[in-house]
């Protein structure tokens, strides 16, 4: 059994020197960021913080009390001041006179904008009353795993009293909203000595009279829970002890790389999903445990958990003692369909008259014994975060099942939150997805001008991109720039020689592990050479053929394997050359290899059509800026051939074109994006020349 325990106590990270001179809102921000930085305190996007601050009314000039509280959809770990909603406390108090009872509490959210202070555009969340009506200046609401382990236990009220005595109270489960806010107010009035309260199956509320005091109370209460759980669980086998042994790391990754494209295809029929793989020790301990199946079936407890993960995961039928991936793949369609039907039945059992329509019935979380956890969501960040939330749920189940009996949230309660009309309204306000959202791309030759421009175009449209190149140093630099601009989640770099079968296969396995599969493949890796035919060596000939023809074949062959496994089609784009259609003097090897490349794309279009796999070609000409193939001998050779110098070559090419315009990497990227996107969904076997007009290269 793996030794998986909480990573020590929470540290007091409050820096008096840094906090000195901060305003009350700035102290709230500082406290929030400190708490949100540790996932043992709260999960991404979960929990909230607040402070009641004296402000000057912009209309009357009078001093008024204003509630600063995390706005809707924010994350306390990364929030900035503009992420807080601000509301007049007098108006929030006045809302009590409008309240018509628990059956009408949702309508109170519509009144919150009327309480806005200073025209703040940040929307207030459903949790606002929970902070407003606690009669303390500073309030924290956190989802610490150690606390929820107690809150999600069968006898959570008694355990709360055992751990905290009178310092921390307990309230029974109630959905977040106005009624819970009033309940917290009553608790505080009745228990003035209490420092906080545990909410059954949900989390922790703590409070204080100043920002630092509130922070210290929060981490102190969580540390008491961590210490108590460690004492109570010492020597107790987690989840009933081990049933399976984890496969070695390389084997785990190999299994996941085969499973993920197949699962992705099954769950991407309506909208493409992006995957994430996690085989950390906490996950392996759970997926290999005797009680994993029954515990997973109970579902998660904290509302934040199952909103990200659905109420329960799908357990994949894989036996690590007799690893048969082919048999597992054969059984996946029935397992996925059974999950869909079970989810639809859950919806039918629990739906209300005004419930939103059934949403995507596919699982988010897939647990694979001996291997780890796979998650799928609409984008990489959400898939990763969903996995993080399920790790939180695993930690909760570990603690609760060791000290008591774990309880998931009752099915109807879970449904009423998942299909809450207020949650539906939030979903409807989400911005329209970008054109390549949910798409995964692999681009070869990504360290050069054309490749990096193509990757940039795809990233701007919401794709995840695997950057491949043989130049590891240049690739690292390019990948770092992309990650800084677009975020680390959506960029992966793989060192790949397109002529090496094993390297190409590894790159696709890495893509499967990173994102679940590949939808778009751009073969852009290239070289250029020039020599009269009688001076062309066999080595030069073979080098051109190896990279520009064989390399494109190897990359395409692996793309076909992944795309066919997914079963949702795909787009392959070759970056060819004018030279593939119109020969140039002194470049027989290069021109011939480029011609073979174009014809290979036509063959791929024929073979791929039954599977929805499209293959097209973008033919550039004379893209000098940023192009690596023009950085060496090719530039000098071409300048010599055309009897000009290096500086005059670009101008010569521009004047040679019909349109008299330079061709830039961004122009190649735009044409490639067209072939990769749904705008060209009915195009395959086609060529776009991006050469500013060259009559010799006209395709017809």
Residue pairs with C-beta under 8 A, 6 or more apart in sequence:
1 237
1 238
1 241
1 242
1 285
2 246
2 281
2 284
2 285
4 238
4 281
4 282
4 285
4 398
5 230
6 40
6 145
6 146
6 226
6 229
6 230
6 395
7 40
9 223
9 226
9 227
10 38
10 40
10 41
10 219
10 222
10 223
10 226
11 219
12 216
12 219
13 34
13 37
14 34
14 212
14 215
14 216
18 30
19 27
19 30
19 211
19 212
22 30
24 51
24 53
24 54
24 68
24 211
25 51
25 53
25 68
25 81
25 84
26 81
27 51
27 211
27 212
28 49
28 50
28 51
28 53
28 68
28 84
28 138
28 211
29 79
29 80
29 81
29 84
30 211
31 49
31 138
31 140
31 211
31 212
31 214
31 215
32 49
32 70
32 76
32 77
32 79
33 76
33 77
33 78
33 79
34 215
35 41
35 42
35 47
35 49
35 76
35 77
35 140
35 142
35 215
35 218
35 219
36 42
36 47
36 75
36 76
36 77
36 78
36 79
37 77
39 388
39 392
40 144
40 145
40 146
40 222
40 226
41 47
41 142
41 144
41 218
41 219
41 222
42 76
42 77
42 142
42 143
42 144
42 203
43 143
43 304
43 305
43 385
43 388
43 389
43 392
44 75
44 77
44 385
44 388
44 389
45 73
45 74
45 75
45 304
45 385
46 142
46 143
46 203
46 302
46 304
47 76
47 140
47 141
47 142
47 143
47 203
47 304
48 69
48 70
48 74
48 76
48 125
48 127
48 131
48 141
49 69
49 70
49 76
49 138
49 139
49 140
49 141
50 67
50 68
50 69
50 70
50 131
50 132
50 138
50 139
51 67
51 68
51 137
51 138
51 139
51 211
52 65
52 66
52 67
52 68
52 89
52 137
52 138
53 65
53 66
53 67
53 68
54 63
54 64
54 65
54 66
55 63
55 64
55 65
55 66
55 86
55 117
55 118
56 62
56 63
56 64
57 63
57 64
58 118
64 88
64 89
64 90
64 117
65 88
65 89
65 90
66 86
66 87
66 88
66 89
66 117
67 85
67 86
67 87
67 88
67 89
67 92
67 128
67 131
67 132
68 84
68 85
68 86
69 84
69 85
69 87
69 124
69 125
69 127
69 128
69 131
69 132
70 76
70 79
70 83
70 84
70 85
70 125
70 127
71 83
71 84
71 85
71 122
71 123
71 124
71 125
72 85
72 122
72 123
72 124
72 125
72 126
72 426
73 123
73 125
73 426
74 83
74 84
74 125
82 122
83 122
84 122
85 112
85 116
85 120
85 122
85 123
85 124
85 125
85 128
86 116
86 117
86 118
86 120
86 122
87 112
87 115
87 116
87 117
87 124
87 128
87 132
88 115
88 116
88 117
89 132
91 114
91 115
92 115
92 128
92 129
92 132
92 133
93 132
95 108
95 111
95 115
95 129
96 182
98 108
98 111
99 105
99 108
99 178
99 182
100 107
102 179
105 177
105 178
105 179
106 177
106 420
106 421
106 422
108 129
108 177
108 178
109 126
109 422
112 124
112 128
113 123
113 124
115 124
116 124
126 176
126 177
126 422
127 141
127 176
128 181
129 177
129 178
129 180
129 181
129 182
130 139
130 141
130 176
130 180
130 181
130 184
130 205
131 139
131 141
131 181
132 181
133 181
133 182
133 184
133 185
134 184
134 185
134 188
134 205
134 207
135 185
135 188
135 189
136 188
136 207
136 208
136 209
136 214
137 208
137 209
137 210
138 207
138 208
138 209
138 210
138 211
138 213
138 214
139 205
139 206
139 207
139 214
140 204
140 205
140 206
140 207
140 214
140 215
140 217
140 218
141 203
141 204
141 205
142 203
142 204
142 206
142 218
142 222
143 202
143 203
143 204
143 302
143 304
143 392
144 203
144 204
144 222
144 225
145 392
145 395
145 396
145 399
146 222
146 225
146 226
146 229
146 395
146 399
147 198
147 203
147 204
147 221
147 222
147 225
148 201
148 202
148 203
148 301
148 302
148 392
148 396
149 225
149 229
149 395
149 396
149 397
149 398
149 399
149 400
149 403
150 156
150 159
150 160
150 163
150 198
150 225
150 229
150 399
150 400
150 403
151 160
151 198
151 199
151 200
151 201
151 202
151 203
151 204
151 301
152 201
152 301
152 302
152 396
152 397
152 400
152 406
152 407
152 408
153 159
153 400
153 403
153 404
153 405
153 406
153 407
154 404
154 405
154 406
154 407
155 404
155 405
156 170
156 198
156 200
156 201
156 404
156 407
157 170
157 172
157 200
159 403
159 404
160 168
160 169
160 170
160 198
161 170
162 228
163 224
163 225
163 228
164 198
164 221
164 224
166 191
166 193
166 194
167 193
167 194
167 195
167 196
167 221
168 194
168 195
168 196
168 197
168 198
168 204
168 206
168 221
169 187
169 191
169 194
169 196
169 197
169 198
170 197
170 198
170 200
171 180
171 183
171 184
171 187
171 197
171 198
171 199
171 200
172 200
173 199
173 200
173 201
173 202
173 409
173 413
174 180
174 183
174 199
175 303
175 413
175 416
175 417
175 420
176 202
176 303
180 199
184 197
184 205
187 194
187 197
188 194
188 207
195 206
195 207
195 208
195 217
195 221
196 204
196 205
196 206
196 207
196 217
196 218
196 221
197 204
197 205
198 204
199 205
201 301
201 302
201 407
201 409
202 301
202 302
202 303
203 302
204 218
204 221
204 222
206 214
206 217
206 218
206 221
207 214
207 217
208 214
208 215
208 216
208 217
229 399
229 402
229 403
232 402
232 403
233 398
233 399
233 402
233 403
236 402
238 285
238 286
238 289
238 398
238 402
239 285
239 286
239 289
239 290
239 291
239 292
239 295
239 397
239 398
239 401
240 289
240 290
240 291
240 401
241 289
241 290
242 285
242 288
242 289
242 290
243 288
243 289
243 290
243 292
243 369
244 287
244 288
244 319
244 320
244 321
244 369
244 370
245 288
245 320
245 321
245 370
246 252
246 279
246 284
246 288
246 320
246 370
246 371
247 255
247 320
247 323
247 370
247 371
249 279
251 323
252 279
252 370
252 371
252 372
253 277
253 279
253 509
253 513
254 509
255 318
255 323
255 325
255 368
255 370
255 371
256 277
256 279
256 368
256 371
256 372
256 374
256 512
256 513
257 508
257 509
257 510
257 512
257 513
258 325
258 329
258 512
258 565
259 316
259 318
259 325
259 328
259 329
259 332
259 366
259 368
259 371
259 374
260 275
260 277
260 374
260 512
260 513
260 516
260 517
261 512
261 516
261 517
261 518
261 562
261 565
261 566
262 329
262 332
262 565
262 566
263 275
263 332
263 336
263 366
263 374
263 376
263 516
264 273
264 275
264 376
264 516
264 517
264 566
264 568
265 517
265 565
265 566
265 567
265 568
266 332
266 333
266 336
266 362
266 567
267 273
267 336
267 360
267 362
267 363
267 376
268 438
268 566
268 568
269 568
270 360
271 360
271 378
271 438
272 437
272 438
272 439
272 519
272 568
273 362
273 376
273 377
273 378
273 383
273 438
273 516
274 376
274 377
274 378
274 379
274 380
274 382
274 383
274 438
274 440
274 464
274 515
274 516
275 374
275 375
275 376
275 383
275 512
275 515
275 516
275 517
276 374
276 375
276 376
276 377
276 380
276 383
276 384
276 386
276 387
276 516
277 372
277 373
277 374
277 513
277 514
278 372
278 373
278 374
278 375
278 387
278 391
279 371
279 372
279 373
280 372
280 391
282 391
282 394
282 395
283 372
283 373
283 391
283 394
284 372
285 394
285 398
286 292
286 295
286 367
286 394
286 397
286 398
287 367
287 368
287 369
287 370
287 371
287 372
287 373
288 320
288 369
288 370
289 295
291 401
292 315
292 367
292 369
293 315
295 397
295 401
295 406
296 312
296 313
296 315
296 367
297 312
298 312
298 406
298 407
298 408
299 306
299 311
299 312
299 408
299 409
299 411
299 414
300 306
300 309
300 311
300 312
300 389
300 390
300 393
300 396
300 408
300 409
301 393
301 396
301 406
301 407
301 408
301 409
302 392
302 393
302 396
302 409
303 409
303 417
304 389
305 389
305 390
305 392
305 393
305 396
306 409
306 414
306 417
306 418
307 417
307 418
307 423
308 364
308 382
308 385
308 386
308 389
308 390
309 364
309 365
309 375
309 386
309 389
309 390
309 393
310 343
310 363
310 364
310 365
310 418
311 346
311 408
311 409
311 411
311 414
311 415
311 418
312 408
313 363
313 364
313 365
313 366
313 367
313 373
313 390
314 335
314 336
314 339
314 363
314 365
314 366
314 367
315 366
315 367
315 369
316 328
316 332
316 335
316 366
316 367
316 368
316 369
317 328
317 331
317 335
318 325
318 328
318 368
318 369
318 370
318 371
319 369
319 370
320 369
320 370
320 371
321 370
323 370
336 362
336 363
339 361
339 362
339 363
340 361
340 362
343 361
343 362
343 363
344 358
344 361
346 411
346 415
347 355
347 358
347 361
347 415
347 419
349 411
350 411
350 412
350 415
350 416
350 419
351 415
351 419
352 416
352 419
354 421
355 419
356 419
356 421
356 424
359 419
362 376
363 376
364 375
364 376
364 377
364 386
365 373
365 374
365 375
365 386
365 387
365 390
366 373
366 374
366 375
366 376
367 373
368 374
373 387
373 390
373 391
374 516
375 383
375 384
375 386
375 387
375 390
376 383
376 516
377 383
377 385
377 386
378 433
378 437
378 438
379 437
379 438
379 462
379 464
379 489
380 464
380 489
380 490
380 515
381 487
381 489
381 490
383 516
384 489
396 406
397 406
400 406
400 407
408 414
409 417
417 423
433 462
434 460
434 461
434 462
435 461
435 462
435 677
435 678
435 679
436 458
436 461
436 462
436 463
436 520
436 676
436 677
437 461
437 462
437 463
438 462
439 458
439 462
439 463
439 464
439 519
439 520
439 676
440 463
440 464
440 465
440 466
440 511
440 515
440 516
440 517
440 518
440 519
440 520
441 455
441 458
441 463
441 464
441 465
441 466
441 518
441 519
441 520
441 521
441 522
441 676
442 465
442 466
442 468
442 507
442 508
442 511
442 518
442 520
442 521
442 522
442 555
442 559
443 451
443 454
443 455
443 458
443 465
443 466
443 467
443 468
443 521
443 522
443 524
444 451
444 468
444 469
444 496
444 498
444 522
444 523
444 524
444 525
444 551
444 555
445 451
445 468
445 469
445 524
445 525
445 526
445 575
445 628
446 452
446 454
446 455
446 467
446 468
446 469
446 475
446 478
446 493
446 524
447 467
447 469
447 471
447 474
447 475
447 477
447 478
447 628
448 469
448 524
448 526
448 626
448 627
448 628
448 629
449 623
449 625
449 626
449 627
449 628
449 665
450 524
450 575
450 620
450 623
450 626
450 627
450 665
450 668
450 669
451 467
451 469
451 522
451 524
451 525
452 478
452 626
452 665
453 626
453 664
453 665
453 666
453 668
453 669
454 522
454 524
454 575
454 665
454 668
454 669
454 672
454 673
455 465
455 467
455 478
455 482
456 482
456 669
457 666
457 669
457 670
457 672
457 673
458 465
458 520
458 673
458 676
459 465
459 482
459 485
459 486
459 490
459 491
460 486
461 673
461 677
463 490
463 520
464 489
464 490
464 491
464 492
464 514
464 515
465 482
465 490
465 491
465 492
466 492
466 493
466 494
466 507
466 510
466 511
466 514
466 515
466 518
467 475
467 478
467 479
467 482
467 491
467 492
467 493
467 494
468 475
468 493
468 494
468 495
468 496
468 498
468 507
468 525
469 475
469 478
469 493
469 495
469 496
469 525
470 495
470 496
470 497
470 498
470 525
471 628
472 495
475 493
475 495
476 493
478 493
479 491
479 492
479 493
482 490
482 491
483 491
492 510
492 511
492 514
492 515
494 506
494 507
494 510
494 511
495 503
496 503
496 504
496 506
496 507
497 503
498 504
498 523
498 525
498 547
498 551
498 552
498 554
498 555
499 546
499 547
499 550
499 551
499 554
501 554
504 554
504 555
504 558
505 558
507 558
508 518
508 558
508 559
508 561
508 562
511 517
511 518
511 562
512 518
512 562
517 562
517 563
517 565
517 566
518 559
518 562
518 563
518 570
519 563
519 566
519 568
519 569
519 570
519 571
520 570
520 571
520 572
520 573
520 676
521 555
521 556
521 559
521 570
521 571
521 572
521 573
522 572
522 573
522 574
522 575
522 672
522 676
523 551
523 552
523 555
523 556
523 572
523 573
523 574
523 575
523 597
524 575
525 547
525 551
525 555
526 547
526 548
526 575
526 629
527 543
527 544
527 547
527 548
527 590
527 629
528 587
528 590
528 629
528 630
528 634
529 540
529 543
529 544
529 587
529 589
529 590
529 633
529 634
529 637
530 586
530 587
530 590
530 633
530 634
530 637
530 638
530 641
531 537
531 540
531 586
531 587
531 588
531 589
531 637
532 586
533 588
536 588
536 589
540 589
541 589
543 589
544 589
544 590
544 592
544 593
545 589
545 592
545 593
545 596
547 593
548 590
548 593
548 594
548 596
548 597
549 593
549 596
549 597
549 600
552 574
552 597
552 600
553 600
556 572
556 600
556 604
556 615
559 570
559 572
559 613
560 604
560 607
560 608
560 611
560 613
563 569
563 570
563 608
563 611
563 613
564 611
564 613
567 611
568 612
569 611
569 612
569 613
569 614
570 608
570 611
570 612
570 613
570 614
571 613
571 614
571 615
571 616
571 675
571 676
571 677
571 680
572 601
572 604
572 608
572 613
572 614
572 615
572 616
573 615
573 616
573 617
573 618
573 672
573 675
573 676
574 597
574 598
574 600
574 601
574 615
574 616
574 617
574 618
575 617
575 618
575 620
575 668
575 672
576 594
576 597
576 598
576 601
576 617
576 618
576 619
576 620
576 687
577 590
577 594
577 619
577 620
577 621
578 619
578 620
578 621
578 622
578 689
578 691
578 694
578 696
578 697
579 587
579 590
579 591
579 594
579 595
580 591
580 594
580 595
580 597
580 598
580 617
580 619
581 595
581 598
581 619
581 687
581 689
581 696
581 697
581 699
582 694
582 696
582 697
583 591
584 590
584 591
584 641
585 641
586 637
586 641
597 617
598 617
598 619
598 687
601 615
601 616
601 617
601 685
602 615
602 685
604 613
604 615
605 614
605 615
605 616
605 684
605 685
606 685
607 613
608 614
608 615
608 684
609 684
614 675
614 680
614 681
614 683
614 684
615 684
615 685
616 675
616 680
616 683
616 684
616 685
616 686
616 687
616 688
617 686
617 687
617 688
618 668
618 671
618 672
618 675
618 687
618 688
618 690
619 687
619 688
619 689
619 690
619 691
619 697
620 663
620 667
620 668
620 690
620 691
621 653
621 657
621 663
621 689
621 690
621 691
621 692
621 694
621 697
622 650
622 653
622 654
622 656
622 657
622 662
622 663
622 691
623 663
623 664
623 665
623 667
623 668
624 630
624 635
624 649
624 650
624 653
625 650
625 662
625 664
625 665
626 665
627 665
635 646
635 649
636 646
638 649
639 645
639 646
639 648
639 649
642 649
642 652
644 652
650 662
653 662
653 663
654 660
654 661
654 662
654 692
656 694
657 663
657 691
657 692
657 693
657 694
658 692
658 693
658 694
658 695
659 692
659 693
660 692
661 692
662 692
663 690
663 691
663 692
667 690
668 690
671 688
671 690
674 680
674 688
675 683
675 686
675 688
680 686
687 699
689 697
689 698
689 699
691 697
